[in-house]
Amino acid sequence: MNKPKVIEMSHSEEIELPLNLHVSFEKVYSFYKKYAEDSKHPFHKSAKDILQQINNFPELIEGFTDESILEKNKEQIDLLLEPLFPEILTDNEIKSAAVPYTFTTFRFSNRFKKILENAPEDYELKIRNLEENEMYLQSCVMILNFCYGYSVDLKRPFFFDIPDKKLGITKHYRVAFNGDFSEVIPTELAPKITDEDYKILLDNFDNIEVWKEKFPPNSYIFKGFGIMNLFDVTADETLSSIRYNLLKQDDNLVENMRTDLSEFYNIKDLILGFSIFDFPSNRLDCIKVKKSESIILDTLDTDLCATFFCEGVTNQIFVKKEALAISDVEKYGLGTNYNPFYKNLKSRGIASILLIPISCGHDSFALLEIASPRPYELNSISQNKLKDILPVFEAAVKRSTEEHKNILEATIQQYYTAIHPSVKWRFYEAAEKYQIQLQNGDENPKLDEIIFSDVYPLYGQSDIKGSSLARNIAIKNDLTNQLNLAVNVLDKAQAKESLPIYEELMFRIKEYLTDVKIGLDAGDELGIIDFLKSEIYPVFSHIKKINDELADAVKIYMDRIDSNLQVVYEERRGYEESVTILNEKLASHIDKKQMEAQAMFPHYFERYKTDGIEHNMYIGKSLVNNSDYDSLYLYNLRLWQLKVMCEMENIAHKLKATLKNKLEIASLILVHSNSLAIKFRMDEKQFDVDGAYNIRYEIIKKRIDKAHIKGTNERLTVPGKIAIVYSQDKDAKEYKKYIKYLQSKNLLGKVEKLELEDLQGVTGLKALRVEVIYTSDFDEKKTITINQLIEDINA
């Protein structure tokens, strides 16, 4: 089926316009008349001949609305328009004559004809994304410009998307419309547009009814035709589509990209794939496939074999991170003795391929694969064409990597907890495996157990001494103050109106005061508060109504009461503020120092705030990924811990004078010689020791701070000293070296060697207890750094 000579848009009859469209060639005809009247003009004779023929068809000059005349008078119209479609340009220009707004097209250049002939039989020439009312507004603006001289810019590019059945792709063309051969004439139905109307229109772009009011349908006549030039913008459109698809979130990204790149390279059966790798520290022996829709790799969850690629590809892609074009896979196979990479390409029918490496952040690396089943169809020139969009690829891959990381983070947060950075790699591995199971449709996906074996524990605490006693004293003092305030109110009320009930209530309050002074038992505080609320406060409501003096007495009482807790909360607030300040200071210091210690060697660290600070550390080979472990790091960490405990003692001592409650800390370190295993407890969302034998370590941690020196009633932990608890003499020998070193730095003083009483289930513990030397001008910002520590040890 041949293409029709005249192509009408399928919806042209449905378009409502303020213009009545009259096709006319009067303006072209006027040029011929001018040439015919000028005997010296080079077109004089030919113009006279054309006029002689056209004069027999007056409707072509006067104008017509019946588009069938275009087909009927095609020969005469082609003659009129011949100069606008010169033979010398017809194979290059994509051009046609057309009726504006309906885009009915009737004279074509040869190239435009071929484009339409290559389109599918059922293809209809239509504008892409033509918005409702778009043409009406465009024609109104044209009237404003033509008839009223207002310059309004509503220019918007129009596009044709024309499939090419030979290439198997869709080509994109931008339309430029030349209106030089047309004019607009108002009819009697056309309202006169005033400046006020113009301003109203400018403020009502989205209100089509306003525009129709000012420009009623068919109120103007368009007379003439237009020249429509098409420009092939397939490359630009494809680049724009690639950018759009890369930057938006879409499950069909790979297929959309394959379509775009097929158009970009004019390869209908182009093949596309990609992989994202873990590439830690640029070590070629540690590359792992992290995520893949690859056309060159067989599996998703695998290490990238070092012998898979040849040395040249490995060096170009993974070392230099430069793009590579293999234009002839057979030639590549011959040169590499048909290596696994060649065999994989061959099995997939790939004859030429581009490999584009894209960095996507620390330890991550992406490889874009673009392939063709024909040799030399993709080559170094094809590779160079991607240069302008590689930054967008990079941004998209980084975003995809971040999204993938966020999925893993969400998995960790949902099933594990907030994890210390030193061990997060293991949780990523577990989350990655879990996501792969989900992607593969496993009915019962399982999360890995997180266990680290052969790690060495370090435990320390800086306990606020006498915290329970100080808290109890604060509670007693607050309750005593509150009860005395209540007695004061009742005593004043008794003086104003002598009622026996006042005496009885004061008697009961004084009984409570006696009990508080003797000592508080569990539940006493709640009992007193309940008594005040149920029996005293209703009486206060009566008392404050007697006179202003008693109302002021009740107000004094109520002003001293905490509005939330309904108790006097003065000394307890002072105590808790003191505990909070001390805890924050100690926690801040050890957290800051931890950052230095992690730089020495990665290790697990956690700390807790109680009445003081406790911390756990674990160090060992299984905790780290792609790092070599040595016992030297354990010794360094033990010395670091003792040094930091000295510093925390000095911080607490210096802070004591500024606190409302003069709090002191007592420090303890627990040494464990043997390695153990720790396991992440899913139910508790935290690490704990694993195995029955290792439970002994946890028992010691929980009970050791209450231990006494053997044969005495003296507690092991006391202010001003650090207790180092151990069970094997080799540990004491090791720590004596650290103590001696810190004595040389004037941080530690005298040392005691002690035996401890047996604890329930634990015997044979010993301790070194060493005096802390407090420095009056101690400055936590000028403490020994980890680098200085290592230098001193090496010296």
C-alpha positions in Angstrom: 0.0 0.0 0.0 1.5 3.3 -1.1 1.5 6.4 1.1 -1.3 8.9 0.1 -0.3 12.0 -1.7 -2.0 14.1 1.0 -1.7 13.1 4.7 -4.3 14.4 7.1 -3.9 14.1 10.8 -6.5 11.6 12.1 -8.1 14.1 14.5 -7.9 17.2 12.3 -11.7 17.5 11.9 -12.1 17.5 15.7 -9.8 20.5 16.3 -11.7 23.6 17.4 -9.9 26.8 16.5 -10.6 30.6 16.4 -9.5 30.4 12.8 -11.4 29.3 9.7 -8.7 27.6 7.7 -8.6 28.6 4.0 -5.8 27.1 1.9 -4.5 29.7 -0.5 -1.4 30.1 -2.6 -2.0 33.9 -3.2 1.3 34.9 -1.6 3.3 32.6 -3.8 1.2 33.7 -6.8 2.0 37.4 -6.1 5.7 36.5 -6.3 5.2 35.0 -9.8 3.3 38.2 -10.8 6.2 40.4 -9.7 8.6 38.2 -11.7 6.4 38.2 -14.7 6.2 42.0 -14.7 10.0 42.4 -14.6 11.3 41.5 -18.0 14.9 41.6 -16.6 14.2 39.1 -13.8 15.8 35.7 -14.4 12.5 34.0 -13.7 10.5 36.3 -16.0 9.6 33.8 -18.7 9.0 30.8 -16.4 6.8 33.0 -14.2 4.7 34.0 -17.1 4.2 30.4 -18.1 3.2 29.4 -14.6 0.7 32.3 -14.3 -0.8 31.3 -17.6 -1.5 27.8 -16.2 -2.6 28.8 -12.7 -5.0 31.5 -13.9 -7.3 28.7 -14.9 -7.6 27.6 -11.2 -8.8 30.7 -9.4 -9.8 28.7 -6.2 -6.0 28.2 -5.6 -5.6 31.9 -5.3 -8.8 32.9 -3.7 -8.6 30.1 -1.1 -10.6 27.0 -0.3 -11.7 24.9 2.8 -12.3 21.6 1.0 -9.0 19.7 1.4 -9.9 17.3 -1.4 -8.9 20.1 -3.8 -5.3 19.5 -2.7 -5.4 16.1 -4.3 -7.5 17.2 -7.2 -5.2 20.0 -8.2 -1.9 18.4 -7.2 -0.2 19.0 -10.5 -0.9 22.7 -10.4 0.1 23.0 -6.7 3.3 21.2 -7.3 4.1 23.6 -10.1 3.4 26.6 -7.9 5.6 25.2 -5.1 8.4 24.0 -7.2 10.8 26.8 -6.2 10.2 26.0 -2.5 11.3 22.4 -3.1 14.4 22.6 -5.3 15.6 19.4 -6.8 19.1 19.9 -5.6 18.0 19.8 -1.9 15.1 17.3 -2.1 17.1 14.3 -1.0 18.6 16.1 2.0 15.8 18.3 3.4 12.9 16.8 5.3 10.2 19.3 4.2 6.6 19.5 3.3 3.8 22.0 2.6 1.1 21.8 5.3 -2.1 23.4 6.6 -1.2 24.9 10.0 -2.7 23.5 13.3 -4.2 20.4 11.5 -0.8 19.5 10.0 -2.5 18.2 6.8 0.5 17.7 4.6 0.5 17.8 0.8 3.9 18.4 -0.8 7.0 16.5 0.2 10.7 16.5 -0.3 12.1 13.1 -1.4 13.7 12.4 1.9 10.4 13.0 3.8 8.7 10.6 1.3 11.2 7.9 2.1 10.8 8.4 5.8 7.0 7.9 5.5 7.5 4.9 3.1 9.7 3.2 5.8 7.1 3.7 8.5 4.6 0.8 9.2 1.4 0.7 7.1 -0.8 1.7 10.0 1.3 4.6 11.1 -0.5 8.0 11.4 1.4 11.2 11.2 0.6 12.9 14.5 2.2 15.3 17.0 3.6 13.9 20.2 2.0 14.8 23.5 -0.4 17.3 22.0 -2.1 18.8 25.0 -5.8 19.6 25.1 -6.5 23.2 23.9 -2.9 23.6 22.9 -3.7 24.4 19.3 -6.4 26.9 20.3 -4.0 28.8 22.4 -1.3 28.8 19.8 -3.7 30.1 17.2 -4.9 32.9 19.6 -1.3 34.0 20.1 -0.7 34.0 16.4 -3.8 36.3 16.0 -2.4 38.6 18.7 0.8 38.9 16.8 -0.6 39.2 13.3 -3.6 41.4 13.9 -2.8 43.4 17.0 1.0 43.6 17.1 1.4 42.1 20.6 4.5 40.1 20.9 3.6 37.0 22.9 6.0 34.1 23.0 4.2 30.7 23.3 6.6 28.9 21.1 6.8 25.2 22.0 8.6 22.6 20.0 6.5 19.9 18.3 7.8 16.5 17.5 6.9 13.6 15.2 7.9 10.1 16.4 8.1 8.0 13.2 9.0 4.3 13.3 11.5 2.9 10.8 10.5 -0.6 10.0 13.8 -1.3 8.2 16.0 -0.3 11.2 13.5 -1.6 13.8 13.7 1.7 15.8 11.7 4.9 16.1 13.2 8.1 14.8 12.3 11.5 16.3 11.9 14.8 14.4 11.4 18.3 15.6 9.0 20.5 13.5 9.7 24.1 12.5 6.8 25.8 10.8 7.3 28.8 8.4 4.2 31.0 8.1 5.5 33.5 5.6 2.9 32.4 3.0 -0.1 33.1 5.2 -2.2 35.9 6.7 -4.9 36.3 9.4 -8.1 38.3 8.7 -10.7 39.2 11.4 -14.3 38.6 10.6 -17.4 40.4 11.9 -17.5 37.8 14.7 -14.1 38.9 16.0 -14.2 41.1 19.2 -11.7 44.0 19.1 -8.8 43.1 21.5 -8.0 46.1 23.8 -5.0 46.6 26.1 -7.2 45.6 29.0 -8.2 42.4 27.2 -4.5 41.7 26.5 -3.6 42.0 30.2 -6.5 39.7 31.2 -5.3 37.1 28.7 -1.7 37.2 30.1 -3.1 36.4 33.6 -5.3 33.5 32.4 -3.2 31.2 30.4 -4.9 28.1 31.9 -8.4 29.4 31.5 -9.4 28.4 28.0 -12.9 29.9 28.4 -11.4 33.4 28.8 -9.5 32.9 25.5 -12.6 31.6 23.7 -14.5 34.6 24.9 -11.9 37.0 23.4 -11.3 34.8 20.3 -14.6 32.9 19.5 -14.4 29.8 17.4 -14.1 30.6 13.6 -14.0 34.4 14.2 -10.9 34.9 12.1 -9.8 33.6 8.7 -6.4 32.0 8.1 -5.5 32.3 4.5 -2.5 30.6 3.0 -0.3 27.6 3.9 2.9 26.8 5.7 6.2 25.2 5.1 7.0 22.5 7.6 10.6 21.6 8.1 11.6 18.5 10.1 14.9 18.0 11.7 16.2 14.6 12.8 16.8 14.9 16.6 16.9 11.2 17.3 20.3 11.4 18.9 19.4 14.4 21.1 16.0 12.9 22.0 17.7 9.6 22.8 20.3 11.3 25.0 17.5 13.2 26.8 15.6 9.9 27.2 18.6 8.2 28.6 19.2 11.0 31.1 15.5 10.9 32.1 15.4 7.1 32.5 18.7 7.1 34.4 17.6 9.7 36.9 14.0 8.5 37.5 13.2 5.5 39.7 11.8 2.7 37.5 11.7 -1.1 37.7 12.0 -1.2 33.9 15.2 0.8 33.7 17.3 -1.8 31.9 14.6 -2.4 29.2 14.1 1.4 28.8 17.8 1.9 28.5 18.1 -0.9 25.9 15.4 0.8 23.8 17.1 4.2 24.1 20.6 2.8 23.2 19.1 0.9 20.2 17.9 4.1 18.8 21.1 5.9 19.7 23.2 3.3 17.8 20.6 2.3 15.2 20.9 -1.3 16.3 17.5 -2.9 16.7 18.7 -6.1 18.5 21.2 -4.3 20.8 21.9 -6.2 24.0 22.4 -4.3 27.3 23.6 -5.5 30.7 25.3 -4.2 33.8 27.0 -5.4 37.0 27.9 -3.7 40.3 30.9 -5.0 42.1 32.4 -4.8 45.6 35.9 -3.7 45.0 37.5 -3.1 48.4 40.8 -1.2 48.4 41.1 -1.8 44.6 42.2 -5.4 45.3 41.7 -7.5 42.2 41.6 -10.7 44.4 38.6 -9.4 46.4 36.2 -8.4 43.6 32.7 -9.7 44.3 29.6 -9.5 42.1 27.2 -7.4 44.2 24.2 -6.9 41.9 23.9 -8.0 38.3 21.8 -8.1 35.2 24.9 -9.0 33.3 25.3 -10.4 29.8 28.9 -11.4 30.3 28.7 -13.0 33.8 26.9 -16.3 34.5 25.9 -15.9 38.2 24.7 -13.2 40.6 26.3 -14.3 43.9 29.9 -15.1 43.0 33.4 -13.9 43.2 34.8 -12.5 40.0 37.4 -15.1 39.0 40.8 -13.5 38.4 41.2 -15.7 35.2 37.9 -14.8 33.7 39.2 -11.8 31.8 42.5 -11.5 30.0 45.2 -9.3 31.5 44.5 -6.6 29.0 40.8 -6.3 29.8 41.4 -6.6 33.6 44.0 -3.8 33.4 41.9 -1.5 31.2 38.6 -2.0 33.1 39.5 -2.7 36.7 42.9 -1.0 37.1 42.8 2.0 34.8 39.0 2.2 34.9 38.8 3.1 31.2 36.2 2.1 28.7 37.0 -0.7 26.3 35.6 -1.6 22.8 36.0 -5.1 21.4 34.9 -4.7 17.8 35.5 -8.3 16.8 34.9 -11.0 19.4 36.4 -13.7 17.2 39.6 -11.7 16.8 39.7 -11.2 20.6 39.2 -15.0 21.1 42.1 -15.8 18.8 44.4 -13.4 20.7 43.5 -14.7 24.2 43.5 -18.5 23.4 39.7 -18.5 23.6 39.6 -17.6 27.3 36.4 -17.9 29.5 35.4 -14.3 28.7 35.4 -15.1 25.0 33.5 -18.3 25.5 30.8 -16.5 27.4 30.5 -13.9 24.7 30.4 -16.5 22.0 27.7 -18.6 23.8 25.5 -15.5 24.0 25.9 -14.6 20.3 27.8 -11.4 21.0 30.2 -10.3 18.2 31.1 -6.8 19.3 30.9 -5.2 22.7 31.5 -2.0 24.7 32.5 -2.2 28.4 32.1 1.0 30.3 33.4 1.1 33.8 31.7 3.6 36.2 32.8 4.5 39.7 30.0 4.6 42.2 31.7 5.5 45.4 34.0 3.9 47.9 34.4 0.1 47.4 31.7 0.0 44.7 32.2 -0.2 40.9 29.8 -0.7 38.0 30.3 -2.1 34.6 28.0 -1.1 31.7 27.8 -3.7 28.9 26.5 -2.8 25.4 26.7 -5.5 22.8 25.8 -6.4 19.3 25.4 -9.7 17.5 27.5 -8.4 14.5 31.2 -7.6 14.5 32.4 -4.0 14.1 28.9 -2.7 14.7 30.2 -1.4 18.1 33.7 0.0 18.1 35.9 2.8 19.5 33.9 5.4 17.6 30.7 4.1 19.2 32.4 4.2 22.5 33.3 7.9 22.0 29.6 8.7 21.3 28.8 8.0 25.0 31.1 10.6 26.3 28.4 13.2 26.9 26.1 10.9 29.0 28.7 9.1 31.1 28.4 11.7 33.9 24.6 10.9 34.0 25.4 7.1 34.1 27.7 7.8 37.0 25.1 9.8 38.9 22.5 7.1 38.3 24.7 4.3 39.4 25.7 6.1 42.5 22.0 6.7 43.2 21.2 3.1 42.6 24.1 2.0 44.9 22.8 4.4 47.6 19.3 3.0 47.2 20.7 -0.6 47.4 22.6 0.4 50.5 19.5 1.9 52.0 17.6 -1.3 51.4 20.4 -3.2 53.3 20.4 -0.5 56.0 16.6 -1.0 56.4 17.1 -4.8 56.6 19.7 -4.3 59.3 17.6 -1.9 61.2 14.5 -4.1 61.0 16.1 -7.4 61.9 19.2 -6.4 63.8 19.8 -2.9 65.3 22.0 0.1 64.9 25.4 -1.6 64.4 28.9 -0.4 65.3 30.7 0.5 62.0 33.6 -1.9 62.6 31.3 -4.9 62.1 28.7 -3.5 59.8 30.3 -5.3 56.8 29.2 -8.6 58.2 25.6 -7.4 58.6 25.7 -6.1 55.0 26.8 -9.6 53.8 23.9 -11.2 55.7 21.4 -8.6 54.4 22.8 -9.0 50.9 22.2 -12.8 51.0 18.7 -12.2 52.4 17.8 -9.8 49.6 19.1 -12.3 47.0 16.9 -15.0 48.5 13.9 -12.6 48.2 14.8 -11.7 44.6 15.1 -15.5 43.8 11.6 -16.0 45.2 12.6 -18.3 48.1 9.6 -19.2 50.1 11.4 -19.2 53.4 14.3 -16.7 53.3 16.6 -16.9 56.3 18.8 -14.4 57.9 22.4 -15.4 58.8 23.4 -15.8 62.4 26.1 -13.2 63.1 28.9 -14.9 65.1 32.5 -13.7 65.5 34.8 -16.4 66.9 38.2 -16.0 68.5 37.9 -12.5 69.6 39.4 -11.0 72.8 37.2 -9.0 75.1 38.1 -5.9 77.0 35.7 -4.6 79.7 35.9 -1.4 81.8 33.7 0.7 84.0 33.8 4.0 85.7 31.2 3.6 88.4 29.9 6.6 90.4 30.6 5.6 94.0 27.9 5.8 96.6 25.3 6.7 94.0 22.5 4.6 95.7 23.2 6.2 99.0 23.3 9.7 97.5 20.0 9.1 95.6 18.3 7.9 98.8 19.5 10.9 100.8 18.2 13.2 98.1 14.8 11.4 98.2 14.7 11.6 102.0 15.5 15.3 102.0 12.9 16.2 99.3 10.2 14.2 101.2 11.2 15.8 104.5 10.9 19.3 102.9 7.6 18.4 101.4 6.1 17.1 104.6 7.4 20.1 106.6 5.8 22.4 104.0 2.5 20.6 104.5 2.7 20.9 108.3 3.4 24.7 107.9 0.2 25.1 105.9 -1.9 23.1 108.4 -0.4 25.0 111.4 -1.4 28.3 109.9 -4.9 27.1 109.2 -5.2 25.8 112.8 -4.4 29.3 114.0 -7.3 30.8 111.9 -9.9 28.2 112.5 -9.4 25.7 115.3 -10.5 22.4 113.8 -9.5 19.0 115.3 -9.0 17.6 111.8 -6.0 19.9 111.3 -4.3 18.5 114.4 -5.0 14.9 113.4 -3.5 15.5 109.9 -0.4 17.2 111.4 0.0 14.2 113.8 0.0 11.8 110.8 2.4 13.9 108.8 4.8 14.0 111.8 4.7 10.2 112.0 5.7 10.0 108.3 8.6 12.5 109.0 9.8 10.2 111.8 9.7 7.2 109.4 11.6 9.1 106.7 14.4 10.0 109.1 14.8 6.4 110.2 15.0 5.2 106.7 12.9 4.5 103.6 11.6 1.1 102.6 10.3 0.1 99.2 6.9 1.6 98.6 7.3 4.2 101.4 7.6 7.2 99.0 4.5 6.1 97.0 2.5 5.7 100.3 3.4 9.2 101.4 2.5 10.7 98.0 -0.8 8.9 98.0 -1.6 10.2 101.5 -0.9 13.8 100.5 -3.0 13.5 97.3 -6.0 11.8 98.9 -6.2 13.5 102.3 -4.1 16.7 102.4 -4.7 18.3 99.0 -8.6 18.3 99.4 -8.1 20.1 102.7 -5.7 22.6 101.0 -8.5 23.4 98.5 -10.7 24.4 101.5 -7.9 26.3 103.3 -7.0 28.6 100.5 -10.6 29.8 100.4 -10.5 31.1 104.0 -8.3 34.2 103.4 -5.5 35.5 101.3 -2.8 34.7 103.9 -3.7 31.0 103.9 -4.0 31.0 100.1 -0.4 32.3 99.9 0.7 29.5 102.2 -0.9 26.9 100.0 0.7 28.6 96.9 4.2 28.5 98.6 3.7 24.7 99.0 2.4 24.2 95.4 5.2 26.3 93.9 7.8 23.9 95.4 6.1 20.9 93.9 7.2 19.5 90.5 4.2 19.9 88.2 4.8 16.6 86.5 5.8 14.4 89.4 3.7 16.2 92.1 6.6 15.9 94.6 9.3 18.2 95.8 12.1 17.3 93.4 14.9 19.7 94.3 17.7 17.6 95.7 17.0 14.7 93.4 17.1 17.1 90.5 20.5 18.3 91.6 21.7 14.8 92.0 20.4 13.6 88.6 21.8 16.7 86.9 25.2 16.0 88.5 25.0 12.4 87.3 24.0 13.5 83.8 26.8 16.0 83.5 29.4 13.5 84.7 28.1 10.8 82.5 28.0 13.1 79.4 31.6 14.3 80.1 33.0 10.8 80.5 31.0 9.4 77.5 32.1 12.2 75.3 35.7 11.7 76.1 35.8 7.9 75.5 33.8 8.3 72.3 36.3 10.9 71.0 39.2 8.6 72.0 37.5 5.7 70.3 37.7 7.4 67.0 41.5 7.5 67.4 41.6 3.8 68.6 39.6 2.6 65.6 42.3 4.2 63.3 44.8 2.0 65.1 42.9 -1.2 64.3 39.1 -1.7 63.7 37.4 -3.3 66.7 33.9 -3.6 68.2 33.0 -1.0 70.8 29.9 -0.3 72.8 29.3 1.7 75.9 26.4 2.2 78.3 25.4 5.0 80.7 24.2 3.9 84.1 25.5 5.5 87.3 28.7 6.0 85.5 30.0 4.6 82.2 30.6 0.9 81.2 32.2 -0.2 78.0 32.8 -3.4 76.1 35.4 -4.0 73.3 36.2 -7.0 71.2 39.1 -7.3 68.9 40.2 -10.2 66.6 40.7 -11.4 63.0 37.1 -12.5 62.5 35.8 -9.0 63.2 37.6 -7.3 60.3 37.2 -7.6 56.6 40.2 -7.8 54.3 42.7 -6.7 57.1 45.5 -8.6 58.7 45.3 -9.1 62.4 48.2 -9.3 64.9 48.2 -9.8 68.7 50.1 -6.5 68.9 46.8 -4.7 68.3 45.3 -6.4 71.3 48.2 -5.2 73.5 47.9 -1.7 72.1 44.2 -1.6 72.8 44.7 -2.8 76.4 47.3 -0.1 77.0 45.0 2.5 75.3 42.1 1.4 77.6 44.2 1.8 80.8 45.4 5.3 79.6 41.8 6.4 78.8 40.6 5.2 82.2 43.3 7.4 83.8 42.1 10.4 81.8 38.4 9.7 82.7 39.5 9.7 86.4 41.1 13.1 86.0 38.0 14.4 84.2 35.7 13.3 87.1 38.0 14.6 89.7 38.3 18.0 88.0 34.5 18.1 87.5 33.7 17.3 91.1 34.1 20.8 92.4 31.5 22.2 89.9 28.7 19.7 90.6 25.8 20.2 93.0 26.5 16.7 94.3 30.2 16.0 94.8 30.3 12.7 92.9 33.4 10.5 92.6 34.1 7.5 90.3 35.8 4.2 90.9 37.3 2.5 87.9 37.7 -1.2 87.0 39.2 -3.1 84.1 38.5 -6.8 83.6 41.2 -8.8 81.8 40.3 -12.0 80.0 43.2 -14.0 78.6 41.5 -16.4 76.3 39.6 -15.6 73.1 35.9 -16.3 73.0 33.0 -16.1 70.5 30.3 -13.4 70.5 26.9 -13.8 68.8 24.3 -11.3 67.9 21.1 -12.1 69.8 18.2 -11.4 67.5 15.7 -11.2 70.3 17.7 -8.7 72.3 19.2 -6.8 69.3 22.7 -6.9 70.9 25.9 -9.0 71.0 26.6 -11.4 73.8 29.2 -14.1 74.5 28.4 -17.4 72.8 28.8 -20.8 74.4 28.5 -22.2 77.9 32.2 -21.9 78.7 32.3 -18.2 77.9 29.3 -17.5 80.2 31.8 -17.3 83.1 33.1 -14.1 81.6 29.7 -12.5 81.7 29.1 -13.6 85.3 32.3 -12.0 86.4 31.4 -8.7 84.6 28.1 -8.6 86.5 29.5 -9.3 90.0 33.0 -8.0 90.1 32.3 -4.4 91.1 30.7 -5.7 94.3 33.7 -7.9 95.2 35.7 -7.5 98.4 39.4 -8.0 99.1 39.9 -11.5 100.4 39.7 -11.7 104.2 38.4 -8.1 104.6 35.2 -6.1 104.3 36.9 -3.6 102.0 35.4 -3.2 98.5 37.8 -3.7 95.6 36.7 -0.6 93.7 37.4 2.7 95.5 37.6 6.3 94.4 41.1 7.4 93.3 42.3 4.0 92.2 41.9 1.7 89.1 41.3 -2.0 89.8 42.6 -4.4 87.1 41.0 -7.8 87.7 42.7 -10.9 86.2 42.9 -14.7 86.7 46.3 -15.6 85.2 49.7 -14.3 86.3 50.8 -13.6 82.7 48.1 -10.9 82.6 49.5 -9.2 85.7 52.9 -9.3 84.2 51.6 -7.7 81.0 49.7 -4.9 82.9 52.7 -4.1 85.1 54.5 -3.0 82.0 51.7 -0.7 81.1 51.5 0.6 84.6 55.2 1.3 84.6 54.9 3.2 81.3 52.0 5.3 82.6 53.9 5.9 85.9 56.6 7.5 83.7 54.0 9.8 82.3 52.9 10.7 85.9 49.4 9.3 85.4 49.6 6.4 87.8 51.2 6.0 91.3 51.5 3.1 93.8 50.4 -0.4 93.0 48.7 -3.0 95.2 48.5 -6.7 94.4 45.3 -8.2 95.8 43.4 -11.5 96.1 39.6 -11.3 95.8 37.0 -13.2 97.7 35.2 -16.0 95.9 32.1 -14.9 94.0 29.2 -17.2 93.4 30.4 -19.6 90.7 33.8 -17.8 90.3 37.0 -18.4 92.2 40.7 -17.5 92.0 40.4 -13.9 90.9 43.2 -11.5 91.6 43.6 -7.8 91.0 46.2 -5.0 90.6 44.9 -1.8 92.2 46.8 1.2 91.1 46.6 4.8 92.4 45.6 7.5 90.0 47.6 10.7 90.1 45.3 13.7 89.7 46.8 16.6 87.8 45.5 20.1 88.9 45.9 21.5 85.4 44.6 18.4 83.6 43.4 19.2 80.1 41.5 16.5 78.2 42.4 18.2 74.9 46.1 17.7 75.6 46.1 14.0 76.5 48.5 11.5 74.9 47.3 10.6 71.4 47.2 7.1 70.0 50.1 8.0 67.6 52.3 9.2 70.5 51.3 6.0 72.4 52.5 3.8 69.6 55.7 5.8 69.1 56.5 5.4 72.8 55.8 1.7 72.7 58.0 1.2 69.6 60.7 3.3 71.3 
